[in-house]
Amino acid sequence: MNELAEIIARKFINNKDKIEKYRLIVEFSLLPTFLIDRSGKFLYVNKAIEIVIGEELIGKSWVEILISKNREEALNRWEMFLESG
């Protein structure tokens, strides 16, 4: 049983290392990277997108950062995307 626990522990540590590497790659990527929920609010943004947008985005809706003339069209496309599954 000790051997099994050791194997599981090694796999966990390896996965933890992989997750941390991925997190660092995303965080320091030059490409704007973000995660939003179904309502369009930012859950995660990396440094690149905050530099491009120039403001804190967590908790805001992507619609809030659009130029007002593009909002209606963008909202329509977002709703179509959500409906298409």
Backbone torsions as a table, in degrees:
resi	resn	phi	psi	omega
1	MET	NA	-35.3	177.1
2	ASN	-59.0	-39.1	-179.8
3	GLU	-63.4	-42.2	178.0
4	LEU	-62.3	-44.6	178.6
5	ALA	-61.5	-38.4	179.6
6	GLU	-66.2	-42.3	178.6
7	ILE	-62.5	-45.6	179.1
8	ILE	-62.3	-42.8	179.1
9	ALA	-61.8	-43.9	178.9
10	ARG	-62.0	-44.0	178.9
11	LYS	-62.5	-41.8	178.6
12	PHE	-61.2	-46.0	179.9
13	ILE	-63.4	-42.5	178.7
14	ASN	-62.2	-43.6	178.5
15	ASN	-65.8	-39.1	178.6
16	LYS	-61.5	-41.9	177.4
17	ASP	-63.2	-42.0	179.4
18	LYS	-63.6	-42.7	179.2
19	ILE	-62.3	-44.0	179.7
20	GLU	-64.1	-40.5	177.7
21	LYS	-62.3	-45.6	179.2
22	TYR	-61.0	-43.8	-180.0
23	ARG	-59.7	-42.9	-179.9
24	LEU	-67.1	-40.0	178.2
25	ILE	-60.6	-46.9	-179.5
26	VAL	-66.1	-46.3	-176.6
27	GLU	-59.4	-40.4	-174.8
28	PHE	-103.9	11.5	176.8
29	SER	-64.6	147.1	175.4
30	LEU	-79.4	-12.4	178.0
31	LEU	-87.9	130.1	175.9
32	PRO	-58.6	125.5	-177.9
33	THR	-130.3	134.5	-178.3
34	PHE	-150.2	163.2	176.1
35	LEU	-130.1	128.9	179.1
36	ILE	-124.4	156.1	176.6
37	ASP	-90.1	-179.5	-176.7
38	ARG	-63.4	-24.5	179.2
39	SER	-83.3	-5.5	178.0
40	GLY	94.4	7.6	-179.7
41	LYS	-86.7	141.1	179.4
42	PHE	-71.1	126.2	175.0
43	LEU	-99.8	-31.3	-179.6
44	TYR	-149.0	139.9	170.8
45	VAL	-140.3	145.5	176.0
46	ASN	-91.7	176.4	-176.2
47	LYS	-61.8	-36.3	-177.0
48	ALA	-60.0	-43.9	-178.3
49	ILE	-71.1	-34.2	177.2
50	GLU	-66.5	-33.8	176.4
51	ILE	-67.6	-43.9	-179.5
52	VAL	-64.2	-46.3	-176.7
53	ILE	-80.0	-35.6	176.8
54	GLY	83.4	20.6	177.7
55	GLU	-156.3	163.6	176.5
56	GLU	-70.5	131.8	-174.4
57	LEU	-112.5	-20.3	-176.0
58	ILE	-55.5	128.0	178.8
59	GLY	89.6	-15.5	177.9
60	LYS	-88.6	156.4	174.3
61	SER	-85.9	145.2	178.4
62	TRP	-60.9	-24.8	179.6
63	VAL	-65.0	-34.4	-179.1
64	GLU	-61.4	-26.3	-175.8
65	ILE	-95.6	-3.2	179.3
66	LEU	-79.0	150.3	171.7
67	ILE	-64.4	136.6	-171.7
68	SER	-54.0	-34.4	-178.5
69	LYS	-69.1	-19.5	-179.8
70	ASN	-97.2	-7.8	-173.1
71	ARG	-61.5	-49.3	-175.4
72	GLU	-61.5	-46.5	179.3
73	GLU	-62.8	-43.1	179.8
74	ALA	-63.6	-41.7	178.1
75	LEU	-62.9	-41.8	178.0
76	ASN	-60.9	-44.0	179.1
77	ARG	-65.5	-38.8	178.6
78	TRP	-62.5	-44.7	179.7
79	GLU	-64.3	-40.5	176.9
80	MET	-62.6	-40.6	178.5
81	PHE	-61.5	-46.3	-179.2
82	LEU	-63.6	-39.6	-179.1
83	GLU	-68.9	-30.0	-178.0
84	SER	-76.7	-12.1	175.0
85	GLY	76.7	NA	NA
